[in-house]
């Protein structure tokens, strides 16, 4: 089990490399800063993750 923490965000378990985890967390933080509605945050996360590295993810 890997634990990775930045900016009060925690990745408890991941099947990704450390670099991919950092990138996904960065995209998540960016999404929260840009949008207020959860559906907009989730949409931005999904599109960014698919575009950049993964085909599916759980938030």
Residue, then its C-alpha position, 0 to 999 in steps of 0.5 A: x500500500x502506497x501513501x503519497x500526500x501533497x496539499x492535504x490530498x492523500x493517495x492511499x492506494x494506486x496502481x500507477x508509478x510515482x510520477x503518474x501519481x504526482x501528475x494525477x494529483x496535480x490535475x486534481x488540484x488544478x480541477x478544484x482550483x478552476x471549478x466549484x461544482x463537483x460535476x465540473x471538477x469530475x468532468x475536468x478530471x476525467x478529460x484530463x486523465x484520459x488525455x494525459x495517461x489513464x483510461x479510467x479512474x476513481x475519485 
